Amino acid sequence: MAQEFEVNTQARWLDERMERVKEAIALCLEVEGRPAEQLDFVGLQRPRFA
C-alpha cells in the first residue's frame, strides 16, 4: 500500500537531497510509530529552475 508524505528539504546536489528526503520520511514514520526498515523508496522529483 502506497503512502504519501509531503516533506521539504534543501541540498545543493540531487543525491544529497534524496538522502534528506529519505531521512524526513523515516522521521515521519517514527513519529507515527511505524518501522521504516523494510520500505522501498521510489523517488519523485520536480526540479524548479529560477
N, C-alpha and C positions, 0 to 999 in steps of 0.2 A: 504494500500500500504506500503510495507516494504521499509525502507530507511537505507542505510548503513553509518556508521560513523567509521572512524579509529581514535581511541584515545589511548593514552598511559598513564598508571597510575602505581603507585607502592604502595604497602602496605605490611605489614607483614602477615596479615591474609586475607583469601579469602573473607570473608564477608565485611571487610573494603575496599578491592579492588573493589568489586562490587558496593558499595556505591559511591566510587570515579568515577567509570565508568559512573554511572547514572548522577552524577553531571556534568561530562565532556560533556555528550550528551545533557543535559539540556542547558549548556552554548552554545554549537554549535547551537541548535535550537533558542536560544535567539538572537544570532548574526544574524541568518537568518530571524528573526522577526516572528518566528512560536511559538505558545504556546506549552508547554511541559506538561501541567497538565493532559491531557487525554491519555497519551501514556502508553501502556503496555510494560514493559521492559522484554525481554526474554534474559537471559544471555547466553553468549557463552564463554567458557573457553578453553584455550590451554596452560596448565601449561608446563613449561620447567624446568628441574632439571639440575643443574650444577654438 
